[in-house]
């Protein structure tokens, strides 16, 4: 099958896909999104939204510190 899309579009598409897969991997690894234990739909959505908000805030803090947005290591020091 011949692909008629421009090479620049395909590169942009691959870049966005890599970013999405990286974010999903981070949410899964750092925020343990696979194991959200909840008794009802309200608790499930509440916990899920809190984990996504925590990820978004980490990206925001990195942006404010002029760091790479998805580099969470070293953001919080113990």
TORFI-947597 format. One record per residue: residue number from 1; chain; x, z, y of N, C-alpha, C, O in turn. Coordinates in steps of 0.05 Angstrom, whole numbers. Atoms other than C-alpha are relative to their C-alpha. Layout:
% TORFI-947597
@pos = NUM unit = A n_xx = X n_zz = Z n_yy = Y ca_xx = X ca_zz = Z ca_yy = Y c_xx = X c_zz = Z c_yy = Y o_xx = X o_zz = Z o_yy = Y
...
***
This chain:
% TORFI-947597
@pos = 1 unit = A n_xx = 17 n_zz = 0 n_yy = -24 ca_xx = 0 ca_zz = 0 ca_yy = 0 c_xx = 18 c_zz = 0 c_yy = 25 o_xx = 36 o_zz = 16 o_yy = 27
@pos = 2 unit = A n_xx = -16 n_zz = 3 n_yy = -24 ca_xx = 28 ca_zz = -20 ca_yy = 67 c_xx = -11 c_zz = 19 c_yy = 22 o_xx = -35 o_zz = 20 o_yy = 27
@pos = 3 unit = A n_xx = 7 n_zz = -19 n_yy = -21 ca_xx = 28 ca_zz = 32 ca_yy = 122 c_xx = 4 c_zz = -14 c_yy = 27 o_xx = 27 o_zz = -20 o_yy = 34
@pos = 4 unit = A n_xx = -2 n_zz = 14 n_yy = -26 ca_xx = 13 ca_zz = 0 ca_yy = 190 c_xx = 4 c_zz = 18 c_yy = 24 o_xx = 5 o_zz = 9 o_yy = 46
@pos = 5 unit = A n_xx = -3 n_zz = -19 n_yy = -23 ca_xx = 22 ca_zz = 63 ca_yy = 231 c_xx = 29 c_zz = -2 c_yy = 10 o_xx = 47 o_zz = -7 o_yy = -5
@pos = 6 unit = A n_xx = -27 n_zz = 0 n_yy = -11 ca_xx = 82 ca_zz = 66 ca_yy = 278 c_xx = 16 c_zz = 23 c_yy = -11 o_xx = 6 o_zz = 44 o_yy = -18
@pos = 7 unit = A n_xx = -18 n_zz = -20 n_yy = 11 ca_xx = 142 ca_zz = 105 ca_yy = 255 c_xx = 0 c_zz = 25 c_yy = 17 o_xx = 3 o_zz = 47 o_yy = 6
@pos = 8 unit = A n_xx = 0 n_zz = -24 n_yy = -17 ca_xx = 139 ca_zz = 151 ca_yy = 315 c_xx = -25 c_zz = 18 c_yy = -6 o_xx = -23 o_zz = 42 o_yy = -5
@pos = 9 unit = A n_xx = 25 n_zz = -15 n_yy = 7 ca_xx = 67 ca_zz = 171 ca_yy = 296 c_xx = 4 c_zz = 15 c_yy = -26 o_xx = -4 o_zz = 39 o_yy = -29
@pos = 10 unit = A n_xx = -5 n_zz = -13 n_yy = 25 ca_xx = 89 ca_zz = 186 ca_yy = 225 c_xx = 19 c_zz = 24 c_yy = 3 o_xx = 15 o_zz = 45 o_yy = -9
@pos = 11 unit = A n_xx = -19 n_zz = -22 n_yy = -6 ca_xx = 147 ca_zz = 229 ca_yy = 250 c_xx = -14 c_zz = 23 c_yy = 13 o_xx = -9 o_zz = 46 o_yy = 7
@pos = 12 unit = A n_xx = 15 n_zz = -21 n_yy = -14 ca_xx = 100 ca_zz = 267 ca_yy = 296 c_xx = -18 c_zz = 14 c_yy = -20 o_xx = -21 o_zz = 39 o_yy = -19
@pos = 13 unit = A n_xx = 18 n_zz = -12 n_yy = 20 ca_xx = 51 ca_zz = 278 ca_yy = 239 c_xx = 15 c_zz = 18 c_yy = -19 o_xx = 5 o_zz = 40 o_yy = -26
@pos = 14 unit = A n_xx = -16 n_zz = -16 n_yy = 18 ca_xx = 106 ca_zz = 304 ca_yy = 193 c_xx = 10 c_zz = 26 c_yy = 14 o_xx = 11 o_zz = 47 o_yy = 2
@pos = 15 unit = A n_xx = -8 n_zz = -24 n_yy = -16 ca_xx = 130 ca_zz = 351 ca_yy = 249 c_xx = -22 c_zz = 20 c_yy = 2 o_xx = -17 o_zz = 44 o_yy = -2
@pos = 16 unit = A n_xx = 22 n_zz = -18 n_yy = -2 ca_xx = 61 ca_zz = 380 ca_yy = 258 c_xx = -6 c_zz = 13 c_yy = -27 o_xx = -12 o_zz = 37 o_yy = -29
@pos = 17 unit = A n_xx = 5 n_zz = -11 n_yy = 27 ca_xx = 52 ca_zz = 388 ca_yy = 183 c_xx = 21 c_zz = 21 c_yy = -7 o_xx = 13 o_zz = 42 o_yy = -18
@pos = 18 unit = A n_xx = -21 n_zz = -20 n_yy = 6 ca_xx = 119 ca_zz = 425 ca_yy = 177 c_xx = -6 c_zz = 25 c_yy = 16 o_xx = -2 o_zz = 47 o_yy = 5
@pos = 19 unit = A n_xx = 6 n_zz = -24 n_yy = -16 ca_xx = 98 ca_zz = 472 ca_yy = 233 c_xx = -24 c_zz = 15 c_yy = -12 o_xx = -23 o_zz = 40 o_yy = -14
@pos = 20 unit = A n_xx = 23 n_zz = -13 n_yy = 12 ca_xx = 30 ca_zz = 486 ca_yy = 201 c_xx = 8 c_zz = 14 c_yy = -26 o_xx = 0 o_zz = 37 o_yy = -31
@pos = 21 unit = A n_xx = -9 n_zz = -13 n_yy = 25 ca_xx = 63 ca_zz = 500 ca_yy = 133 c_xx = 18 c_zz = 24 c_yy = 5 o_xx = 16 o_zz = 43 o_yy = -10
@pos = 22 unit = A n_xx = -17 n_zz = -23 n_yy = -7 ca_xx = 114 ca_zz = 546 ca_yy = 166 c_xx = -17 c_zz = 24 c_yy = 9 o_xx = -12 o_zz = 46 o_yy = 0
@pos = 23 unit = A n_xx = 18 n_zz = -21 n_yy = -9 ca_xx = 59 ca_zz = 586 ca_yy = 201 c_xx = -15 c_zz = 12 c_yy = -24 o_xx = -18 o_zz = 37 o_yy = -26
@pos = 24 unit = A n_xx = 14 n_zz = -10 n_yy = 24 ca_xx = 19 ca_zz = 592 ca_yy = 136 c_xx = 19 c_zz = 17 c_yy = -17 o_xx = 10 o_zz = 38 o_yy = -27
@pos = 25 unit = A n_xx = -19 n_zz = -15 n_yy = 15 ca_xx = 81 ca_zz = 615 ca_yy = 100 c_xx = 7 c_zz = 27 c_yy = 13 o_xx = 9 o_zz = 47 o_yy = -1
@pos = 26 unit = A n_xx = -6 n_zz = -26 n_yy = -14 ca_xx = 96 ca_zz = 668 ca_yy = 153 c_xx = -23 c_zz = 19 c_yy = -2 o_xx = -19 o_zz = 43 o_yy = -7
@pos = 27 unit = A n_xx = 24 n_zz = -17 n_yy = 2 ca_xx = 25 ca_zz = 694 ca_yy = 153 c_xx = -2 c_zz = 12 c_yy = -28 o_xx = -9 o_zz = 35 o_yy = -32
@pos = 28 unit = A n_xx = 2 n_zz = -9 n_yy = 28 ca_xx = 27 ca_zz = 698 ca_yy = 77 c_xx = 21 c_zz = 21 c_yy = -6 o_xx = 16 o_zz = 41 o_yy = -18
@pos = 29 unit = A n_xx = -22 n_zz = -17 n_yy = 7 ca_xx = 95 ca_zz = 731 ca_yy = 74 c_xx = 0 c_zz = 26 c_yy = 16 o_xx = 1 o_zz = 48 o_yy = 5
@pos = 30 unit = A n_xx = -3 n_zz = -24 n_yy = -17 ca_xx = 97 ca_zz = 778 ca_yy = 134 c_xx = -25 c_zz = 17 c_yy = 2 o_xx = -23 o_zz = 41 o_yy = 5
@pos = 31 unit = A n_xx = 25 n_zz = -14 n_yy = -5 ca_xx = 24 ca_zz = 796 ca_yy = 140 c_xx = -16 c_zz = 4 c_yy = -25 o_xx = -39 o_zz = 14 o_yy = -24
@pos = 32 unit = A n_xx = 12 n_zz = -5 n_yy = 26 ca_xx = 6 ca_zz = 796 ca_yy = 66 c_xx = -29 c_zz = -9 c_yy = 0 o_xx = -47 o_zz = 6 o_yy = -8
@pos = 33 unit = A n_xx = 28 n_zz = 11 n_yy = -3 ca_xx = -56 ca_zz = 752 ca_yy = 78 c_xx = -13 c_zz = -5 c_yy = -26 o_xx = -38 o_zz = -6 o_yy = -28
@pos = 34 unit = A n_xx = 12 n_zz = 6 n_yy = 26 ca_xx = -66 ca_zz = 738 ca_yy = 4 c_xx = -15 c_zz = 24 c_yy = -11 o_xx = -33 o_zz = 21 o_yy = -27
@pos = 35 unit = A n_xx = 12 n_zz = -24 n_yy = 11 ca_xx = -85 ca_zz = 810 ca_yy = -10 c_xx = -16 c_zz = 15 c_yy = 22 o_xx = -8 o_zz = 37 o_yy = 30
@pos = 36 unit = A n_xx = 17 n_zz = -13 n_yy = -20 ca_xx = -139 ca_zz = 827 ca_yy = 41 c_xx = -22 c_zz = 14 c_yy = -16 o_xx = -41 o_zz = 0 o_yy = -25
@pos = 37 unit = A n_xx = 20 n_zz = -14 n_yy = 15 ca_xx = -180 ca_zz = 881 ca_yy = 8 c_xx = -22 c_zz = 9 c_yy = 19 o_xx = -17 o_zz = 24 o_yy = 38
@pos = 38 unit = A n_xx = 22 n_zz = -6 n_yy = -18 ca_xx = -248 ca_zz = 887 ca_yy = 39 c_xx = -25 c_zz = 3 c_yy = -17 o_xx = -28 o_zz = -10 o_yy = -38
@pos = 39 unit = A n_xx = 25 n_zz = -5 n_yy = 15 ca_xx = -316 ca_zz = 913 ca_yy = 16 c_xx = -22 c_zz = -19 c_yy = 8 o_xx = -41 o_zz = -24 o_yy = -8
@pos = 40 unit = A n_xx = 21 n_zz = 18 n_yy = -9 ca_xx = -358 ca_zz = 866 ca_yy = 57 c_xx = 12 c_zz = -21 c_yy = 19 o_xx = 35 o_zz = -21 o_yy = 25
@pos = 41 unit = A n_xx = -9 n_zz = 23 n_yy = -17 ca_xx = -354 ca_zz = 804 ca_yy = 101 c_xx = 10 c_zz = 9 c_yy = 27 o_xx = 29 o_zz = -3 o_yy = 37
@pos = 42 unit = A n_xx = -10 n_zz = -9 n_yy = -26 ca_xx = -346 ca_zz = 843 ca_yy = 166 c_xx = 29 c_zz = 10 c_yy = -2 o_xx = 45 o_zz = 3 o_yy = 14
@pos = 43 unit = A n_xx = -27 n_zz = -10 n_yy = 4 ca_xx = -284 ca_zz = 879 ca_yy = 140 c_xx = 20 c_zz = -22 c_yy = -5 o_xx = 42 o_zz = -22 o_yy = 4
@pos = 44 unit = A n_xx = -17 n_zz = 22 n_yy = 6 ca_xx = -256 ca_zz = 815 ca_yy = 112 c_xx = 7 c_zz = -16 c_yy = 25 o_xx = 31 o_zz = -22 o_yy = 29
@pos = 45 unit = A n_xx = -5 n_zz = 15 n_yy = -24 ca_xx = -263 ca_zz = 777 ca_yy = 177 c_xx = 16 c_zz = 16 c_yy = 20 o_xx = 33 o_zz = 5 o_yy = 34
@pos = 46 unit = A n_xx = -14 n_zz = -17 n_yy = -19 ca_xx = -239 ca_zz = 836 ca_yy = 218 c_xx = 30 c_zz = 1 c_yy = -7 o_xx = 47 o_zz = -2 o_yy = 10
@pos = 47 unit = A n_xx = -28 n_zz = -2 n_yy = 9 ca_xx = -175 ca_zz = 844 ca_yy = 177 c_xx = 14 c_zz = -27 c_yy = 3 o_xx = 38 o_zz = -28 o_yy = 12
@pos = 48 unit = A n_xx = -12 n_zz = 26 n_yy = -3 ca_xx = -162 ca_zz = 769 ca_yy = 176 c_xx = 6 c_zz = -7 c_yy = 29 o_xx = 28 o_zz = -17 o_yy = 35
@pos = 49 unit = A n_xx = -4 n_zz = 6 n_yy = -28 ca_xx = -171 ca_zz = 762 ca_yy = 251 c_xx = 22 c_zz = 18 c_yy = 12 o_xx = 38 o_zz = 8 o_yy = 28
@pos = 50 unit = A n_xx = -22 n_zz = -17 n_yy = -10 ca_xx = -125 ca_zz = 822 ca_yy = 264 c_xx = 27 c_zz = -10 c_yy = -8 o_xx = 46 o_zz = -9 o_yy = 7
@pos = 51 unit = A n_xx = -26 n_zz = 11 n_yy = 9 ca_xx = -70 ca_zz = 791 ca_yy = 222 c_xx = 7 c_zz = -25 c_yy = 15 o_xx = 30 o_zz = -29 o_yy = 22
@pos = 52 unit = A n_xx = -5 n_zz = 24 n_yy = -16 ca_xx = -77 ca_zz = 725 ca_yy = 258 c_xx = 7 c_zz = 7 c_yy = 29 o_xx = 25 o_zz = -6 o_yy = 41
@pos = 53 unit = A n_xx = -7 n_zz = -9 n_yy = -27 ca_xx = -76 ca_zz = 761 ca_yy = 325 c_xx = 28 c_zz = 12 c_yy = 1 o_xx = 43 o_zz = 7 o_yy = 21
@pos = 54 unit = A n_xx = -27 n_zz = -10 n_yy = 1 ca_xx = -13 ca_zz = 798 ca_yy = 305 c_xx = 21 c_zz = -22 c_yy = 0 o_xx = 42 o_zz = -20 o_yy = 13
@pos = 55 unit = A n_xx = -19 n_zz = 23 n_yy = 1 ca_xx = 21 ca_zz = 732 ca_yy = 289 c_xx = 1 c_zz = -14 c_yy = 27 o_xx = 22 o_zz = -21 o_yy = 37
@pos = 56 unit = A n_xx = 1 n_zz = 13 n_yy = -27 ca_xx = -2 ca_zz = 702 ca_yy = 355 c_xx = 15 c_zz = 17 c_yy = 21 o_xx = 28 o_zz = 6 o_yy = 38
@pos = 57 unit = A n_xx = -14 n_zz = -17 n_yy = -19 ca_xx = 24 ca_zz = 762 ca_yy = 393 c_xx = 30 c_zz = -1 c_yy = -4 o_xx = 46 o_zz = -1 o_yy = 15
@pos = 58 unit = A n_xx = -29 n_zz = 3 n_yy = 5 ca_xx = 92 ca_zz = 756 ca_yy = 359 c_xx = 11 c_zz = -26 c_yy = 12 o_xx = 33 o_zz = -26 o_yy = 23
@pos = 59 unit = A n_xx = -8 n_zz = 26 n_yy = -12 ca_xx = 96 ca_zz = 683 ca_yy = 380 c_xx = 0 c_zz = 3 c_yy = 31 o_xx = 19 o_zz = -7 o_yy = 44
@pos = 60 unit = A n_xx = 1 n_zz = -4 n_yy = -29 ca_xx = 76 ca_zz = 704 ca_yy = 451 c_xx = 24 c_zz = 16 c_yy = 10 o_xx = 36 o_zz = 10 o_yy = 30
@pos = 61 unit = A n_xx = -24 n_zz = -16 n_yy = -8 ca_xx = 130 ca_zz = 758 ca_yy = 454 c_xx = 25 c_zz = -16 c_yy = -2 o_xx = 43 o_zz = -13 o_yy = 16
@pos = 62 unit = A n_xx = -24 n_zz = 17 n_yy = 3 ca_xx = 182 ca_zz = 709 ca_yy = 429 c_xx = 2 c_zz = -19 c_yy = 24 o_xx = 24 o_zz = -24 o_yy = 34
@pos = 63 unit = A n_xx = 1 n_zz = 19 n_yy = -23 ca_xx = 161 ca_zz = 660 ca_yy = 483 c_xx = 9 c_zz = 14 c_yy = 26 o_xx = 24 o_zz = 3 o_yy = 41
@pos = 64 unit = A n_xx = -7 n_zz = -15 n_yy = -24 ca_xx = 167 ca_zz = 714 ca_yy = 536 c_xx = 30 c_zz = 8 c_yy = 0 o_xx = 41 o_zz = 12 o_yy = 22
@pos = 65 unit = A n_xx = -28 n_zz = -7 n_yy = 2 ca_xx = 237 ca_zz = 732 ca_yy = 511 c_xx = 18 c_zz = -24 c_yy = -2 o_xx = 42 o_zz = -22 o_yy = -6
@pos = 66 unit = A n_xx = -14 n_zz = 26 n_yy = 1 ca_xx = 258 ca_zz = 658 ca_yy = 512 c_xx = 14 c_zz = -4 c_yy = -27 o_xx = 37 o_zz = -12 o_yy = -28
@pos = 67 unit = A n_xx = -10 n_zz = 4 n_yy = 27 ca_xx = 268 ca_zz = 657 ca_yy = 437 c_xx = -17 c_zz = -22 c_yy = -13 o_xx = -37 o_zz = -31 o_yy = -2
@pos = 68 unit = A n_xx = 16 n_zz = 19 n_yy = 15 ca_xx = 244 ca_zz = 607 ca_yy = 385 c_xx = -26 c_zz = 14 c_yy = -8 o_xx = -26 o_zz = 37 o_yy = -16
@pos = 69 unit = A n_xx = 26 n_zz = -13 n_yy = 4 ca_xx = 169 ca_zz = 620 ca_yy = 376 c_xx = -4 c_zz = 12 c_yy = -28 o_xx = -18 o_zz = 32 o_yy = -31
@pos = 70 unit = A n_xx = 5 n_zz = -9 n_yy = 27 ca_xx = 171 ca_zz = 629 ca_yy = 300 c_xx = 22 c_zz = 17 c_yy = -12 o_xx = 22 o_zz = 22 o_yy = -36
@pos = 71 unit = A n_xx = -22 n_zz = -16 n_yy = 9 ca_xx = 234 ca_zz = 671 ca_yy = 295 c_xx = -7 c_zz = 30 c_yy = 3 o_xx = -2 o_zz = 42 o_yy = 24
@pos = 72 unit = A n_xx = 9 n_zz = -28 n_yy = -2 ca_xx = 205 ca_zz = 740 ca_yy = 279 c_xx = 21 c_zz = 20 c_yy = -6 o_xx = 19 o_zz = 43 o_yy = 2
@pos = 73 unit = A n_xx = -21 n_zz = -19 n_yy = 7 ca_xx = 268 ca_zz = 771 ca_yy = 252 c_xx = 14 c_zz = 9 c_yy = 26 o_xx = 21 o_zz = -7 o_yy = 42
@pos = 74 unit = A n_xx = -12 n_zz = -11 n_yy = -23 ca_xx = 298 ca_zz = 816 ca_yy = 304 c_xx = -19 c_zz = 5 c_yy = 23 o_xx = -10 o_zz = 16 o_yy = 44
@pos = 75 unit = A n_xx = 19 n_zz = -4 n_yy = -22 ca_xx = 235 ca_zz = 818 ca_yy = 346 c_xx = -6 c_zz = 30 c_yy = 3 o_xx = -7 o_zz = 41 o_yy = 25
@pos = 76 unit = A n_xx = 5 n_zz = -29 n_yy = 1 ca_xx = 221 ca_zz = 891 ca_yy = 326 c_xx = 24 c_zz = 12 c_yy = -14 o_xx = 29 o_zz = 6 o_yy = -37
@pos = 77 unit = A n_xx = -22 n_zz = -13 n_yy = 12 ca_xx = 281 ca_zz = 934 ca_yy = 313 c_xx = -7 c_zz = 28 c_yy = -8 o_xx = -21 o_zz = 42 o_yy = 8
@pos = 78 unit = A n_xx = 7 n_zz = -27 n_yy = 10 ca_xx = 275 ca_zz = 997 ca_yy = 272 c_xx = 20 c_zz = 21 c_yy = 9 o_xx = 18 o_zz = 44 o_yy = 3
***
